[in-house]
Amino acid sequence: MPDVSRTEIGRRMYSLQKEKNVERVVERIRKQMGADWTHFSQEDQNALKYVIGEVWVYKEREFWDMVQYPRITAISVFDIIAIGRKSLSHEIDTQRTVEEATAILLPDEGKEA
């Protein structure tokens, strides 16, 4: 069995933690959508997971506690999916992906001054 570096172990642990947290957020969104969740194809769900993963990487963990899941609508989920599709096709960069998705998930962020 080959030796695995601590760096590689750390990367794998981070990846697993990210995946677990993305699944947790998507599950909360799925529950919020109820019967509307059936309108989202597997491709839609993959784009949603991709965006949630990108936001998870770049936003502090407290961000997810501030998201008001009951305010998330099917239209906002479709908007996040559209952002994911643009990002996956390289029409927008990661920074813009995170900014646009953040504006949907937490519309009041950054408006305090």
C-alpha positions in Angstrom: 0.0 0.0 0.0 1.5 3.3 -1.0 2.2 6.0 1.6 -0.3 8.8 1.5 1.0 12.2 2.5 -0.6 14.3 5.2 -1.4 16.9 2.5 -3.4 14.3 0.5 -5.2 13.1 3.6 -6.1 16.7 4.4 -7.4 17.3 0.9 -9.5 14.2 1.1 -10.9 15.1 4.5 -11.7 18.6 3.2 -13.4 17.2 0.1 -15.5 14.8 2.2 -16.5 17.7 4.6 -17.5 19.9 1.7 -19.5 17.1 0.1 -21.3 16.4 3.4 -22.1 20.0 3.9 -23.3 20.5 0.4 -25.6 17.5 0.8 -26.9 19.0 4.0 -27.8 22.4 2.4 -29.3 20.7 -0.7 -31.4 18.5 1.6 -32.7 21.6 3.5 -33.6 23.2 0.1 -35.3 20.0 -1.0 -37.4 19.9 2.1 -38.3 23.6 1.6 -39.4 22.9 -2.0 -41.7 20.0 -1.1 -43.5 18.8 -4.1 -41.9 21.4 -6.3 -38.6 19.5 -6.0 -39.9 17.1 -8.6 -39.6 19.9 -11.2 -35.8 19.8 -10.9 -34.0 17.3 -13.1 -30.9 15.4 -12.1 -28.9 17.9 -14.2 -30.5 20.8 -12.4 -29.7 19.2 -9.0 -26.1 18.7 -10.1 -25.8 22.4 -11.1 -27.3 23.4 -7.7 -24.9 21.2 -5.9 -22.0 22.7 -7.8 -23.0 26.2 -6.9 -23.6 25.4 -3.3 -20.2 23.7 -3.2 -18.5 26.9 -4.6 -20.3 29.1 -2.1 -19.3 26.7 0.7 -15.7 27.0 -0.2 -15.6 30.8 -0.3 -18.1 31.8 2.5 -17.6 31.6 6.2 -19.4 28.7 7.9 -21.7 31.2 9.8 -23.1 32.2 6.4 -25.1 29.0 6.2 -26.7 29.7 9.6 -27.9 33.1 8.4 -29.6 31.7 5.2 -33.3 31.8 5.7 -34.3 28.5 4.0 -38.1 29.2 4.3 -37.6 32.2 2.1 -36.1 30.1 -0.7 -38.5 29.7 -3.6 -38.6 27.4 -6.6 -37.7 30.5 -8.7 -34.7 31.3 -6.6 -33.5 27.7 -6.9 -33.9 27.9 -10.7 -31.9 31.1 -10.6 -29.1 29.4 -8.7 -29.2 26.5 -11.2 -28.9 29.0 -14.1 -25.9 30.5 -12.3 -24.4 27.0 -12.0 -24.9 26.3 -15.7 -23.2 29.5 -16.7 -20.3 28.7 -14.3 -19.9 25.2 -15.6 -19.9 26.4 -19.2 -17.3 29.0 -18.2 -19.6 32.0 -19.1 -18.9 33.4 -15.6 -16.0 32.9 -13.2 -16.1 31.5 -9.7 -16.1 34.8 -8.0 -19.2 36.0 -9.9 -20.8 32.6 -9.3 -20.4 33.0 -5.6 -21.5 36.6 -5.6 -24.7 35.9 -7.5 -25.6 32.9 -5.5 -24.9 34.7 -2.3 -27.2 37.5 -3.3 -30.0 34.9 -3.8 -29.3 32.8 -0.6 -28.8 35.8 1.6 -30.2 38.9 0.0 -29.5 41.2 2.9 -25.7 40.4 3.1 -23.6 43.5 2.7 -26.5 45.9 2.9 -25.7 46.9 6.5 -23.6 49.9 7.0 
